[in-house]
């Protein structure tokens, strides 16, 4: 009952975190890779060449995320989330239009940065930051968006590819995000100013009684324990991403249909 009461009392903000996580799926490897066969055919790329494109775009977006992700600490969440979702819409349209090899790198870069990077970041950060009580519940509910996306959106991708081209599919996705997600997230964040003001007041009270201080980025990077932890955190992501990226090739090798 506590869980149900928690969801009812915070339904709008929890829905915001859930939906942003859900629609980050369009920038995730498991979704983009389903278009890999059509993209490789269109651009005349081998598996290795497309893997290189994807690796460069993903690693570059990760580096940019280190800077852009920090801006959420200094910008109103409503404005920040609108920019991020708007960036994802633009990335979808850019992906649909991309005419050549280097444009493809840029398109995947923006999809990965806006979707897998910043939209996931917005969902997780907002759930962590604004829930002092029930934080674990909030994070788990928000992260369900990722799980639902992995379960549902591959079916959508296969259906889109069966009914229209891969470029037209990305146009449709961009329209769905632009017409549906952006207005919906802004509506769900109505009244957020009061929530943020409570956070500011609580943070100020805690800062006045706290004896320690936060570490700087430079201090974290100089600590050897950071690299040990980073290795254990990154390893599963590298393995799972590699599997998802080659899922179409694995299916073709086994003679399986994507449907």
BAKE-121944 format. One record per residue: residue in three letters; x negated, y negated, z of N, C-alpha, C in turn. Coordinates in steps of 0.02 Angstrom, whole numbers, plus 50000, padded with zeros to 5 digits. Layout:
AlaXYZXYZXYZ;...
//
This chain:
Unk499595006050000500005000050000499574993750000;Unk499004994150035498554988350035498334986649964;Unk498184991849925497964990749856498524987549815;Unk499124990049823499694987349785499824980149805;Unk499804978849871499914972049895499374967349868;Unk498754969749867498194965749842498304963849769;Unk498524968649729498634967449658499204962449648;Unk499744963249685500324958749678500134951649698;Unk499774950849753499604944249777499114940649732;Unk498694944449696498174941449654498254943449580;Unk498864944749560498984947849495498724943649437;Unk498784937149439498584933049382497824933049373;Unk497464932049428496744931749422496444938649407;Unk496734943849437496514950649421496644952249348;Unk497214950049323497374951149252496874947549207;Unk496654941649228496154938049190495514942149185;Unk495254944549242494644948549241494724954849200;Unk495294958149207495434964249170495444963149095;Unk495804957949073495884956649001495234954548968;Unk494844950349003494204948248974493744954248967;Unk493734958649017493334964749012493594969248955;Unk494254969848950494554974048898494354971748829;Unk494424965248815494284962748748493544961548734;Unk493134962348785492404962448773492214968548731;Unk492674973448728492554979648691492374978348618;Unk492634972948589492494971548519491754969748507;Unk491394968248560490684967048553490254972548581;Unk490574978148600490214983748629489984988548574;Unk489454992248589489174996848540489675002148518;Unk490055004848565490515010348548491015008148495;Unk491175001648491491664999148442491314997248377;Unk490794993248382490454990948321490184996748281;Unk489925001848315489605007448280490095011448237;Unk490735011048252491225014548212491275011748141;Unk491035005648131491025002448065490355003548030;Unk489895007248062489205007548037489165010647967;Unk489545015947954489505019147888489705014247833;Unk490245010547843490475005747793489984999947785;Unk489704997747841489224992247838488594994347802;Unk488345000347818487745002747784487865003547709;Unk488445006047691488605006947620488655000147585;Unk488954995247617489054988647587488394985047577;Unk487924985847624487294982247620486714986647596;Unk486854992947581486334997447556485794998847607;Unk485984999847670485505000947724485465008347743;Unk484875010447763484795017147791484985016947865;Unk485005022747896485145023047968484615019148007;Unk483985020047986483445016648021483475009048012;Unk483635006747952483674999547940484244996347980;Unk484814999747982485364997048020485214997348095;Unk484865002448116484645002848186484184997048204;Unk483744995248157483294989548169483694983048175;Unk484174982148130484604976148132484954975748200;Unk485224981348221485614981348283485164980148344;Unk484574983148343484104982248399483874975048405;Unk483694971948349483474964948350484034960448376;Unk484634961448350485204957348370485364958248444;Unk485354964448468485534965848537485014963048586;Unk484384964348572483854961848617483834954248618;Unk483934951148561483944943848557484534940948597;Unk485104944148591485694941748628485584942648703;Unk485244947948723485104948948794484654943448822;Unk484164941348783483724935948806484114929348813;Unk484564928048765484964921948769485454922148828;Unk485684928248844486154928948900485844926648966;Unk485194927448973484864925349035484954917849047;Unk484994914048993485084906749000485824904848999;Unk486184907348949486894905548943487314908249000;Unk487134914049026487514916849081487494912649143;Unk486934909249154486874905049213487304898849211;Unk487534896949152487944890949146488624891649181;Unk488824897749194489464898749228489454896049299;Unk488854895049326488784892249393488894884749394;Unk488884881549336488914874249333489494871549292;Unk489884876049262490434873949218491094876849244;Unk491624873049238492284875449258492444882049223;Unk492694886849260492824893549233493314893249174;Unk493804888849177494294888349123493964886149058;Unk493524881249062493164878849003492664883948979;Unk492304887049026491794891949009492104897948974;Unk492654900549002492974906448972493264904748904;Unk493524898648895493794896648830493234896348778;Unk492654893748798492084893548752491854900548733;Unk491804904948783491574911748770492054915448724;Unk492704915148740493194918448698493224915348628;Unk493154908748625493124905448560492514907548520;Unk491954908448555491354910948522491444917848494;Unk491824922048531491954928748507492394928648445;Unk492884924248443493314923448384492884921448324;Unk492444916548333492014914348279491554919948256;Unk491304923948304490864929548287491224934748245;Unk491854936048260492254940748220492334938348148;Unk492504931948140492584929248073491914929048035;Unk491374927648072490714927548041490524934548018;Unk490694939548058490554946548040490934948447977;Unk491554946047971491954947647912491674944347849;Unk491364938547858491124934747800490414936447779;Unk490004938947825489274939447815489094942447746;Unk488704938747707488564940947638487904944647628;Unk487464944547678486804947447667486484950047731;Unk485874952647722485514956147775485394951747836;Unk485114945947826484954941547883485594938647915;Unk486104937647874486744935447903487034941047947;Unk486924947247927487174952947966486844953048035;Unk486194951748037485844951448102486164946048146;Unk486284940248116486584934748154487294936448177;Unk487684939748134488374941448152488384946348211;Unk487964951448208487944956248263487674953048326;Unk487194948448317486934944748375487494941048411;Unk487914937548374488454933748405488994938348435;Unk489134943948402489614948648430489364951548496;Unk488724953348498488434956248558488384950948614;Unk488194944948595488114939648646488794937748676;Unk489284936448633489924934148658490334939748689;Unk490334945648657490754951048681490434955048737;Unk489944959148720489634963448769489284959448824;Unk489004953648806488634949748855489074945048895;Unk489304939648865489624934248903490324936048927;Unk490724939548887491394941248911491364946148970;Unk490914951048967490824955449024490574951549085;Unk490134946849071489844942649124490384938349157;Unk490824935449118491374931349144491824935549189;Unk492004941449166492444945749205492134947749272;Unk491524950249270491204952649331491064946849379;Unk490794941349353490614935649397491234932649430;Unk491774931949393492374928949422492674933449476;Unk492664940049466492924944549517492484944549580;Unk491834944149570491374944149627491404937549665;Unk491434932149630491354925449660491974923349699;Unk492564924649674493164921749703493544926349750;Unk493274932249763493594936749811493114938049869;Unk493234934749924492844936049984493114942350019;Unk493774943050021494094948950047494344953149988;Unk494234959649992494454964049938494024963449876;Unk493394961549884492954960649826492864967149787;Unk492774972649824492694979049790493304981049750;Unk493894979649777494504981149740494534976949676;Unk494364970549682494394966049624493924968349569;Unk493314970149588492824972349538493064978749504;Unk493334983349543493564989749514494144988649466;Unk494604984149484495184982749440494944979349376;Unk494504974449383494244971049324493874975849278;Unk493474980349307493074984949266493494990149231;Unk494114991149254494564995649219494684993449147;Unk494594986949134494654984549065494154987749019;Unk493544988849043493034992249003493244999448988;Unk493495002849040493705009849031494285010548982;Unk494775006148989495345006448943495125004748872;Unk494674999948864494434998248798494085004048765;Unk493675007748802493325013448774493805019048755;Unk494365019348790494855024648776495305022948716;Unk495475016548708495985014548660495695011648595;Unk495205007248600494985003448542494625007648488;Unk494295013248505494045017348450494605019948404;Unk495175021548434495755023648393495975017948348;Unk495965011848375496145005948335495665005048277;Unk495015005848290494515004948238494615009948181;Unk494725016248199494835021348149495465019948108;Unk495995017648143496615016048108496525010148061;Unk496155005148083496034999348040495625001247978;Unk495115005347988494695007447931495095011747882;Unk495585015347907495995019547863496495015447823;Unk496665009547848497185005547816496924999347780;Unk496314997147797496024991247765495264991647768;Unk494924987147735494194987147736493914984847803;Unk493254985847812492954983847875492944976347884;Unk492884972547829492894965247835493584962747855;Unk494094965447824494774963447841494944965247914;Unk494644970747938494754972748007494494967548055;Unk493904964748041493614959748085494004953148081;Unk494294951648024494734945748019495334946648065;Unk495644952448062496224953848104496054953448178;Unk495474956248197495264956048267495164948748289;Unk494854944748246494754937648263495414934048273;Unk495904935648230496564932448237496904934548302;Unk496844940848320497154943348382496844939748442;Unk496194939148442495854935748498496024928348501;Unk496034925148442496164917948441496874916148459;Unk497344920048434498054918548446498294921148513;Unk498014926948534498254930048595497834928948657;Unk497194930648652496774930748713496634923848741;Unk496444919048699496264912448725496844909048761;Unk497434908548730497994905448767498184909348830;Unk498144915948827498344920048884497864919048943;Unk497214918948930496734918048985496804911149016;Unk496944906148975497034899449003497674899149046;Unk498184902649026498794902849066498674906549132;Unk498304911949130498154915749190497724911749239;Unk497354906949214496914902849257497254896449281;Unk497894895749270498244889949296498194889849373;Unk498054884049401497964883549473497274885549497;Unk496814886549450496144888749469495764883449509;Unk495934877149499495594871749535495644872649610;Unk496224874849634496314875949706495894881849730;Unk495854887049689495454892849706494714890949711;Unk494494886949663493794884949662493634880249721;Unk494104875949738493994871449795493914875449860;Unk494304880649868494234884949927493544888249929;Unk493304890349870492644893349867492104888349886;Unk492164882149861491664876949877491654875649952;Unk492224875149983492254873850055491974879650095;Unk492134885750075491874891650110491114892150101;Unk490874890950041490154891250028489774885950067;Unk490054879950073489734874650111489694876350185;Unk490224879450211490214881350282489704886850295;Unk489634891550249489144896850257488434894250250;Unk488334889650204487664886750194487424883050255;Unk487894879950291487714876050351487464880550407;Unk487674886850408487484891350462486964896550441;Unk486784896550377486314901650353485594899350363;Unk485174903850388484474902050401484024903550342;Unk484204908550301483784910350245483914906150184;Unk483624908150127483724904550064483754909550007;Unk484034907449951484064911749892483384911849857;Unk483244917449825482634918049786482714914449719;Unk482164911749694482154908849627482034914349576;Unk482174912949512482044917849460481304919649457;Unk480874914849467480154916049465479944920849521;Unk480234920049579480064924449636480314931549623;Unk480894932149594481164938849578480704942349528;Unk480494938749476480074941749424479384943649450;Unk479164940649504478504942349533478544948249582;Unk479134950349599479224955749648479214962549612;Unk478734967049629478694973549595479334977749603;Unk479684976849658480294980849668480824979349615;Unk480804973249588481284971449537481224975949476;Unk480604977549456480484981449396480664988849407;Unk480574991249469480784998049485481544998649480;Unk481894993849509482624993849506482874992849434;Unk482534988449397482744987049328482704993349285;Unk482174997349295482095003449257482675008249268;Unk482865009149332483405013749348484075011249322;Unk484165004649320484795001749296484835002049219;Unk484275000749185484275000349112484295007149078;Unk484005012249110483945018749077484615021649054;Unk485125021849097485775024449073486065020449015;Unk485975013849018486245009548964485905011048898;Unk485245011848899484885013448837485115020048808;Unk485195025048851485385031748828486095031748799;Unk486555028748837487255028648815487335024448751;Unk486985018748748487015014548688486765018248627;Unk486205021948635485945025848580486435031048555;Unk486765034348602487255039448583487845036248546;Unk488115030848574488685027548542488495024748473;Unk487895022048467487695018948404487685024148348;Unk487475030248365487405035448313488005040148312;Unk488565038248344489125042948348489415044548279;Unk489425039648233489685041048166489225045848129;Unk488565044748134488085049148102488125056248131;Unk488205056748197488265063248229488895066848205;Unk489445063048198490065066048174489985068448102;Unk489645064448060489545066347990489105072647986;Unk488595072948029488145078748029488515085148048;Unk488975084448096489365090248119489965091748073;Unk490085087248026490665088247982491325086748016;Unk491305082348067491905080448103492215074148073;Unk492865073648075493205067548054493245062748113;Unk493175056248099493235051248153493935051248182;Unk494425053048143495105053348169495205059048218;
//
